[in-house]
Amino acid sequence: MNQTNLVPESLQTTLNEVAAQLADRKDEVVDLLSDEQPSKSRLVDLAYIQCTWWEGCYYCQDEKKQWYRVKCFI
């Protein structure tokens, strides 16, 4: 797991709230990355339990309930 993409605690709380209200986007993230970054796509598929979208970025959560920034469009 790339710890450098771990988001700050304040954003962890926000993402927990967002993810509770929205549908899981993990399959969407895996599909998006499959062409341009196949190894990252596999990592997302295997390492994360759910993903969400927030302010231009996809974030995914691991089994320890930690959120990581995976891909941004800014």
C-alpha positions as a LaTeX table, in Angstrom:
\begin{tabular}{lrrr}
\hline
Residue & $x$ (\AA) & $y$ (\AA) & $z$ (\AA) \\
\hline
Met1 & 0.00 & 0.00 & 0.00 \\
Asn2 & 1.33 & 3.42 & $-0.87$ \\
Gln3 & 1.23 & 5.33 & 2.39 \\
Thr4 & 1.97 & 8.61 & 0.60 \\
Asn5 & $-1.58$ & 8.57 & $-0.77$ \\
Leu6 & $-3.12$ & 8.16 & 2.68 \\
Val7 & $-5.42$ & 11.13 & 3.21 \\
Pro8 & $-5.43$ & 13.36 & 6.34 \\
Glu9 & $-7.70$ & 12.46 & 9.26 \\
Ser10 & $-10.07$ & 15.37 & 8.53 \\
Leu11 & $-10.66$ & 14.05 & 5.01 \\
Gln12 & $-10.99$ & 10.46 & 6.33 \\
Thr13 & $-14.06$ & 11.62 & 8.28 \\
Thr14 & $-15.57$ & 13.37 & 5.25 \\
Leu15 & $-15.01$ & 10.35 & 3.02 \\
Asn16 & $-16.64$ & 8.06 & 5.57 \\
Glu17 & $-19.74$ & 10.29 & 5.45 \\
Val18 & $-19.73$ & 10.54 & 1.65 \\
Ala19 & $-19.25$ & 6.79 & 1.16 \\
Ala20 & $-22.10$ & 6.02 & 3.54 \\
Gln21 & $-24.48$ & 8.03 & 1.35 \\
Leu22 & $-23.30$ & 7.02 & $-2.13$ \\
Ala23 & $-22.98$ & 3.78 & $-4.06$ \\
Asp24 & $-19.60$ & 2.04 & $-4.08$ \\
Arg25 & $-17.50$ & 3.10 & $-7.11$ \\
Lys26 & $-14.80$ & 0.41 & $-6.84$ \\
Asp27 & $-15.76$ & $-1.39$ & $-10.07$ \\
Glu28 & $-15.78$ & 1.95 & $-11.88$ \\
Val29 & $-12.26$ & 2.76 & $-10.63$ \\
Val30 & $-10.95$ & $-0.70$ & $-11.59$ \\
Asp31 & $-12.42$ & $-0.33$ & $-15.09$ \\
Leu32 & $-11.08$ & 3.21 & $-15.48$ \\
Leu33 & $-7.54$ & 2.22 & $-14.58$ \\
Ser34 & $-7.49$ & $-1.11$ & $-16.44$ \\
Asp35 & $-6.30$ & 0.39 & $-19.75$ \\
Glu36 & $-3.94$ & 3.15 & $-18.63$ \\
Gln37 & $-2.56$ & 1.60 & $-15.42$ \\
Pro38 & $-3.28$ & $-2.15$ & $-15.32$ \\
Ser39 & $-1.09$ & $-2.83$ & $-12.26$ \\
Lys40 & $-2.80$ & $-0.05$ & $-10.32$ \\
Ser41 & $-6.16$ & $-1.42$ & $-11.43$ \\
Arg42 & $-5.27$ & $-4.83$ & $-9.97$ \\
Leu43 & $-4.03$ & $-3.18$ & $-6.76$ \\
Val44 & $-7.34$ & $-1.35$ & $-6.34$ \\
Asp45 & $-9.26$ & $-4.56$ & $-7.00$ \\
Leu46 & $-7.26$ & $-6.57$ & $-4.47$ \\
Ala47 & $-6.33$ & $-4.05$ & $-1.76$ \\
Tyr48 & $-9.47$ & $-1.96$ & $-1.27$ \\
Ile49 & $-12.94$ & $-2.79$ & $-0.03$ \\
Gln50 & $-14.75$ & 0.25 & $-1.44$ \\
Cys51 & $-14.19$ & 3.46 & $-3.40$ \\
Thr52 & $-15.94$ & 6.80 & $-3.66$ \\
Trp53 & $-15.72$ & 10.07 & $-5.59$ \\
Trp54 & $-15.10$ & 13.40 & $-3.84$ \\
Glu55 & $-14.21$ & 16.79 & $-5.33$ \\
Gly56 & $-12.49$ & 15.55 & $-8.47$ \\
Cys57 & $-10.77$ & 12.47 & $-7.07$ \\
Tyr58 & $-11.44$ & 8.80 & $-6.54$ \\
Tyr59 & $-10.61$ & 7.56 & $-3.06$ \\
Cys60 & $-10.54$ & 3.95 & $-1.93$ \\
Gln61 & $-10.71$ & 2.42 & 1.53 \\
Asp62 & $-8.75$ & $-0.58$ & 2.79 \\
Glu63 & $-9.81$ & $-3.20$ & 5.32 \\
Lys64 & $-8.39$ & $-1.04$ & 8.15 \\
Lys65 & $-10.90$ & 1.69 & 7.18 \\
Gln66 & $-8.14$ & 4.00 & 5.92 \\
Trp67 & $-8.84$ & 6.08 & 2.80 \\
Tyr68 & $-6.30$ & 6.59 & 0.02 \\
Arg69 & $-6.33$ & 8.94 & $-2.96$ \\
Val70 & $-6.25$ & 6.76 & $-6.08$ \\
Lys71 & $-6.90$ & 9.03 & $-9.09$ \\
Cys72 & $-7.67$ & 12.72 & $-9.54$ \\
Phe73 & $-9.00$ & 14.72 & $-12.50$ \\
Ile74 & $-8.09$ & 18.34 & $-11.90$ \\
\hline
\end{tabular}
